Amino acid sequence: MNLYRFLLILLISFPFSLAAQPTLYGKLWLTLESQDTYAGTEVEWQSNASRVGVKDSFKFYKNTEFIYQVEYEFDPVDGKADKKKDRIFKQRNSFLGIKGSYGTIFIGTHDTAVKRSPSKIDQFNDLQADIKNILHGENRMQDLLGYKSPIFAGGFTITLNSIKKSESIIDSLGDATSVSINYKSDSLYVSLANDSDVKGYDNTRASLEMPFNKTKLGFIYQDSKDLSSGTEEDGYVVSASHEISKNSTLKIQLAKSDMKLDSGKQLSIGYDYLLNKNLNLFFFFNDLNENTNLKEKEISAIGFEYKF
């Protein structure tokens, strides 16, 4: 499936509708970090998934809308966001879809249901303290056909992903799947999600978040099976945030698992100060350790997140 071919056809078919009110958005997200590793200490600037994108929607039948989004990561520090392919830009969630009273159907490149299921429990998502250092399942997949239901039964939603495992002609949509059922209210968020053969793993992830006045507590438990070896590991994440004032938040998070590191453990502490609705200033400390010491690191960082 060629997402850009589909997008070009639709752009030609609906030129006035699509050109009416497209939204250009993005985020410049930089940190100055001091990293203490097995090899020594290094101080450097780091881009944390800085991005730019365009999105829009328009009605084409009663309460049904066509939606699209094209988003790319860029790296103003190193110049190349996709280092594996030696490219300046790296594709993020980019898709075409139809949204109506029945829910949303979309196709393209997108985060899996499992990756999305913890909502905002990961307090350090896209930073060096991201839970992807500890847990499997933080996947963004190409050739993904997705469905997200409307809210039903007072707070429930369902997300279904049918995924092509690779670009091989042997694989097809549905060879891998990612699904979740979620419940959200003012006092509770709960999610149960499952990957089936996504990047060679079966993952089952349960997430829970509870707000208490100005404090939020979060918990993730995950079981993962490596389909090539049959090895099965579990892990968890515990997080908490406390709103000190209207503009400032203190955060702490602990993640543990043997999935990616032998006796892997990650402790993170952070502080955010929202200067205005577009600019957030922050600090975080991250301690990642495991048995061999080769991948251990301590990171102290200050940075800013500017949204536009």
Protein Blocks (a to p, Z undefined) as FASTA:
>chain_A
ZZklmmmmmmmmmmmlmmmmpccdddddddddddddfkbccdddddehiacdddddddfe
hjaccdddddddddfknopablmnopabdcdddddddddfkbccdedddddfklmmnomm
pmmgoiakbcklmmghiacdehiacdddddeehiaacddddddfblcfkbcghjaccddd
ddddfkbccdddddehighiacddddddddehjaccdddddddddfknopacdddddddd
ddfblmbccdddddddfklpghiacddddddddfblmbccdddddddddfkommgccddd
ddddddZZ
